[in-house]
Amino acid sequence: MRHDRTLPVCNINTMNWTDKTILLASKSPRRRQLLELAGIPFELRSQDVDEDFPENMPAKEVAPYLAQKKARAAAHLLESDRQILLTADSVVILDGRIFNKPAHRGEAQNMLGQLSGRRHTVITGVCLRSRSREEVLSGVSQVYFNTLTKEEIDFYIDQYQPFDKAGSYAIQEWIGLCKIKRIEGTYANIMGLPVDLVYEALGRF
């Protein structure tokens, strides 16, 4: 027997953005999933933007900088005053260094080896932009890893191929279930979007 489940749509009268269209300019399936789970309706858009940032920029400023950069590059997608563009970028930071998406297996092994048994920071920057205003947000979470053995690292890489993920891991996968002992901040932020901050910011638009 087939059961179709329709996700709820947020339509709270006090939220003045519910009569507007949110344009998610992101290729991330995780951000799409989070908005869907939150019942925030959106339309998907695609925009390619280089993710370069100034070399001397403090690591904590990179994610909001890139989110804003993406929004400004995609500003042409805004065709009416009733649209709000949403862009985002996540970074993993350890010892003041940014761990980007791994280029190959060896780099993923190295990143996970360094994260093993330690605390690191995940920052997701978000930019909301309309024709008349722009707001940049940052969600910050702390992630505490248990120790990862070489065998566990190799298992995770082989099974989940985390080459499209900052820091070489995704919290919603095996590594998050079995090897993260606690977090400070929101799970959604680590997954790719601080939905609580987005929800509140939309109320100001």
HELIX and SHEET records of a PDB file:
HELIX    1   1 PRO A   29  LEU A   37  1                                   9    
HELIX    2   2 ALA A   59  ALA A   73  1                                  15    
HELIX    3   3 ALA A   75  LEU A   77  5                                   3    
HELIX    4   4 ARG A  105  LEU A  115  1                                  11    
HELIX    5   5 LYS A  150  TYR A  160  1                                  11    
HELIX    6   6 ALA A  166  SER A  168  5                                   3    
HELIX    7   7 TRP A  174  CYS A  178  1                                   5    
HELIX    8   8 TYR A  187  MET A  191  1                                   5    
HELIX    9   9 VAL A  195  LEU A  202  1                                   8    
SHEET    1   A 4 GLU A  43  ARG A  45  0                                        
SHEET    2   A 4 THR A  21  ALA A  25  1                                        
SHEET    3   A 4 GLN A  83  LEU A  94  1                                        
SHEET    4   A 4 ARG A  97  PHE A  99 -1                                        
SHEET    1   B 6 GLU A  43  ARG A  45  0                                        
SHEET    2   B 6 THR A  21  ALA A  25  1                                        
SHEET    3   B 6 GLN A  83  LEU A  94  1                                        
SHEET    4   B 6 ARG A 119  ARG A 129 -1                                        
SHEET    5   B 6 GLU A 134  PHE A 145 -1                                        
SHEET    6   B 6 ILE A 180  GLU A 184 -1                                        
END                                                                             
